[in-house]
Amino acid sequence: MKLILSTAALALTATTALADTVTLTRANAGATLHESDADMSVYWVEDGDAYALTATYVTDEAPADPARLRMHLSDGDTVTFGLPGVQDRLFTFARDGETVSVGSARVGVDYASK
């Protein structure tokens, strides 16, 4: 029993440490992600069959210079990519039915050298 509880606690801890996700369940309802080197505000509106998602973010490198992303997500769409100025994170935007989730995950950064 102790092993099961320890394993469950470790799994929850690892998930929390590696990723942050917000879920949007209705149009025009916003949420924010706060990461170590970026802050992002997101919301979506209906646009026909798609959801038009807007994400505005700032980085530690340029806190006074917000950048904006806009994308259309149809049901079942998922897209993952990095952002300029955010070295160690990938962001994922996904739609499942009437729910949109936005998450980030830490990734390793490898530097090339001679």
Order of alpha helices (4+ residues) and beta strands (2+ residues): alpha-beta-beta-beta-beta-beta-beta-beta-beta
